[in-house]
Amino acid sequence: MDRRQFLKVTACGAVASMMPISFSAWGQPTKQVNRSGRMTLRFFPYELQLRHAFNLAKYQRTTTPDVQVEIEYEGVVGYGEASMPPYLGESVDSVTSFLSRLDLSNFSSPFAFEEIHEYMDSLSDGDRAAKAAVDIALHDLTGKLMGQPWWKIWGLNKEITPCTSFTIGIDTAEVVRQKVKEASPYRVLKVKMGLDNDKETVEIIRSMTDVPICVDANQGWTSREQALEMCHWLAERNCLFVEQPLAIDRHDDTAWLRERSPLPLIADESLQRIGDVRRMAEAFDGINIKLMKSTGMHEAYKMAVLARALGMKVMLGCMTETSCAVSAAAQLSPLADYADLDGNLLITNDRFDGMKIIDGKITLNDLPGIGISPLK
């Protein structure tokens, strides 16, 4: 039986048993709801501990709230994750509330991606990270049922993955130097910007290494003229591209900047889901796809294909996440020009072993699903 037949037969299978959907907190069952269906959903909060304080143009944090998700079907477990940095507008309470409302008994099979996403969107216009957690778990589960990793199911070549950047956040000169030393195995550095010391940070990095950099302004540059001056300055310092130079409501100014900038511009905060992609083509050269914004792998894949069709560059990004969500995003990496998949490297309490960075390059394994295994 080929994959198409397998998907069809499995997705159309009749409901053969009655199982409860259970919810858990910190790994311990707290509530059980009896519903029909064969998928069992479990979830619990899990706070991510950062190796260094994460400093952006507008805030600082030392932890990231996170919710871990499991979906079990016929004895097979798929893992997912919702990571919630502040700007997404989601929280542990909002994610667990959304997940508590899900009734997967409407679906006889985890292969019904389109129908499950339509159902989740019918419950809420937002809750993107919560939806991503379910989507990632479903992909992990179905890949395991098929015995194949998703890069292979999509027909991608794991040998053409890009190098990932390693993030150097906004910080003191001493900490920046420490981070540059830690990043020595990486071929590209990502520099967070948006404050008055942007040039100083780059000069510190350039005093230590000549590896290419990419810059994420996180909407921090206040005018298009300042942004253009910075783009010219960075172009002389081996910078590959600039991510989100201006605020999301400065779309026309970004289009003005794009016409004049010597560096490509990549949309991040301006881009959420697939409906935004065509508009981004008016002002940006590429898009940064993140699973927590796109509601997961299902829509992220469509976004990458559409961006390619529009002649745009594709970047894969992440939040601070465990190897679960990072490895899920990495399944798409053969489609990407750039990657910033280092979120698992920024935390001290990962729960999984997954994709590896070898000599700076994203290296996919042959494990089925999203390519992870729980740490003992």
N, C-alpha and C positions, 0 to 999 in steps of 0.2 A: 504493500500500500504506500503511495507517495504521500508527501506532506499535505498537499491540497486535499486529498481524500481523507487523510487522518484528521485534519482540522474540521472538515465537514461532518464526518461521522461523530467525532467527539462533541462538537458544539451542538449537535442535534440530539444527543443522547437524552433519553427520558430520565426524569428524577426517579431514582431507584431507592432512596432511603430518606429518613428523617433524621437530621442532626441539629444540635443547638449551635447558635453562634455565641461565643463567649468573649468577654472583655476582661482585660487584666490591667493591673497597675503595678509597675515595677516588677513585672514578671509573675505576679500572683493573681489568680482569678478573683475578681471582685463582683462580677455580675454575669449571669447567664440568661440568655433569652432563647426560648424554644421557638424555632421557626423551621419551616420546611426547607429542604435544599441540601446540597452536599458540600457546600463550602463553609468552612469555619473560620471566622475572623477574630484575631486576637491582637491587642495593642497595649502599649504601656509607655509612659514618659521616660525619657533617657537624656539627661543633661550632658552635653558635650563640653569637655574641659579643654581649653585652648592652651597650647604651649607658650604662646606669648599673647599679651593683650592685643586685641584686634582694633586698630585705629583707622577710621575712615574720616572723610572730610567733615562729617556731621555728628559722629558719635564714637564711643569706645565700648568694648565689651571683653570679658574674659571667659564667658561661657556662651553657648548657643542652645536654646531649647530645642528639643527633638522628641519625636514620637516614633517608636519602633513598631512595625506591623508584621503580622504573620497571617497567611491564608493557607489553610490546609484543605486538601481535596484528595480523597481516596488514599490517605496515608502519606501523601507528599506535601511538603511544606515549602511555600514561597515566601521570601523575605522582602519587606519594603521599609520605607523610611520617609518621614516628613521632617525636614530641617527648617527652622523658622527664625532667620535673622530679623531684626526689628522692622526693616523697611517693607517686608512682605505684608505686614498687617495681620498676621496670623499668630496664634499662641497655642500653648498646650491645651488650654481649655477649648479653644475654637476647633482644633483638630480632633480632640477626643469627642467633642459634641457632635461633629459631623460624622465621624466614624460610627458613633452609637446609633445614628439614624439609618445607617445602611442596612438594607435587607437584601442579601444576596440570594435569597431563596427564589427570586424571580428568574434566576439564571441556572440552567441545568449544567452549565459547563464554564470553566474559567476562560475558555477560548473566545467568548463573546465580547471582545474588546470594544467594538463600536457601540453595542447595546449597553454595556456597563458604563461607558463614558457618557452616553446620552442620558442614562438614568442619573448618574452623579451630577451632571450639569442641570438636570431638572430639579434637583434638591437645592442647588445653590449656584449663583453666578460666580462666586469667589471660591474660597477654600482650595486654592490650587495646590498647595503643599500636601494637604490631606488627600486630595485626589491622586497626586503623584505617588504617595505612599501605597495606595491600593493598586495603582497601575504597575508600579515596580514589582510588587509582590505577585501580581498576576503574570507578569512576564517571567519572573523567576520560576514560578510554578509551572507554567505551560512549557517553558524551555526544558525543565526537568522531565515533564511528562513525555516530551518528544526526544529527550536524550541529546539535545543539541544546544550550544550557546547561541545567543541571539544574533551575534555578528554573522554566524554561519546561516541561520534561518533567513536573514535579510540578504544573503548572497554577497556579503562584503569580504574584502581581503584583509586579514588581520596584519599582513606584512606592511601595509601602507599607512599605519597610524602615525599621527604627528608627534612631535615632542611636546611635553606639557611644560608650561611655565611654572615657576615657583614664586609665590607671592611675597613681596617685601612691603609690609604695611607702613603707614605713616607712624613715625616714631622718632626717638632721640637719635643723634648721630651714633652713639655707642651701640644702641640696639640694632640700628640699620647695619652697622659693620658686622655684628654678631650674626644677623640673619643672612648676610651675603656669604659669610663663611659656611654657614649651614647649607646654603644652596649650591655649594661647589659642584655637586654631581649633575646639576641641571644646565641645559643648553640655552634656556630662555628665562629671563627674570621678569616678573610682572610687578610694576611699581605703582602703588596706590598714591594718588595725588589729590589736590584740591585745597591745599592750605598755602600759606605764605612761603613755606620753605621747600617748595617743589624742586627748584633748581639745585638747592643744597643737597637734597636727597640723591638726585641723579649724579651730582659731582662726586659724592661719597662713593657711590657704586662704581663710577667710572675710574676712581682712584684705585679700585681693587680688582676689577675685572672688565674685559672688553666684550663679554657675551652679549648678544642682542637683548634688548629690553622691549617690553610693550608697556603702555601706560594706561591706567584706568583712573580717569579724573572723577568718577562717581558724581557727575553733575556739578563739580566744585568750581569750575571756571566761570567767572561772573559775566563776561562779555565775549562776543564773537571775536573782537579785536585781540583781546588777551589770549583767547584760544588759538587764533591764527599765529600770533607771535610765538606761543609755546610749541606749536606744531613745527614751525621752522627751526626753532632752537633744538627740539628733540630729534629732528631729521638729521642734524649734524652729529648726533651722538648715538648712532646705530639703533634707532628706535624703529620697530616694525609697524606699529599702528597705535592709534589712540582710541580708547573705549569711552563712550558716553562723556564727551567733553563739556556739554552744556545741559541745563535742566530739561526735563522731559517736555515742558511747555514751550521750549524754544526750538520748535521743529523747523521753522523758516530760517532762523539764524544758523541752525546746524546745516541746512541745505546750502546757505551762503558760504559757510566755512568749508564744506565739502568741495565746492567749486574751486577753492583757492588753496586748500591744504596740500602740502607735499606728502602727507601720510594718509593712509586709509583710515576711515572712521567706522567704528563698530558700535552698533546699538546694543545697549544692555537694559537699563531701567526703562527705556522707551518701548521696549519689546516685551510683551507678555505671552500672548498666544498666537495661533496661526493667523487669526484675523488681522494682526498688526503687520504681518510681513510685507505685504505689498506697499503699504504706506512708508515703511522703513526704507524701501528702495528709492524713495524720493530724496532722502537726506543722508543716507549712510551707504557705505560700501559693503558692509556685511552685518551679520547679526550674531549675537551671543546667546545661544540656546541653553537654558538651564531647566532641568527637570522640575524643580520646585515652582517654576513659573509656568511651564507649559502643560502642567498636569501629568507629566510622566513621559515615558518612552514612546507611547503610541502616537501622541501629537508631535513630539520632538522629531521623530523620523519624518513626518509629513512636512514639518517646517524646514528641515534640512533639504528635502527634495525640492520644495517650492523655491527656496532661496537660490539653490543651484539653477533652477529653471529661469530665474530672474537675473542671473549673472552675478549674484552676490557671493561674497565670501561667507564661509560658515565657521563659527567658533563654538566650541563646547565649553561651558563653564559649570561651576558648581557653587554651593554654599559651603560652609564648614559642615561636613557630613562624615559619617562612617564610610568604610569601604563598600557598604551596601549600595548606597545611592551613587557613589563615585564609580563603582564598577558597572552599574547599570548605564550610566552616561557613556562610559568607555566603550560599550557595545556599538555605539554610533560613531566612534572616533575615526574609522576609515573614511567617513564622509566629510571629515572636517579639515579645514586648512590650518586652523589654530586650535589649541586646547589649553584650558586652565583647570586641570583636574587634580588639584593638590589638596582638596579640602580634608581628606582623611589624614594627610601628613601634618596637618596643623593641630590635631587633637592628641590627647594622651590616653584616651580610653576607647579605642576602636573595639568593635564587637566581632569583626569579621576579617578574614583573609581573602583578598580578591586580586584585582588586576595589579600589576607591578609597574613601577617606573624603572627601566633598566637603561643606564647611560642616557638618562633624560627622556627616553622615548616610552610612550604608552605601550605596554606589552600585554596583550590579551592571552588568556589561557583557554583551554578546551573544555572547562567544566560546563555542564549544561545550565541553562537559565542565564542569569546575569554574571555567572562566574565567581561565586563566592562560597565560602564555607565558614560556619561559626567558629570562633576561637574557643578553645577549651577553657 
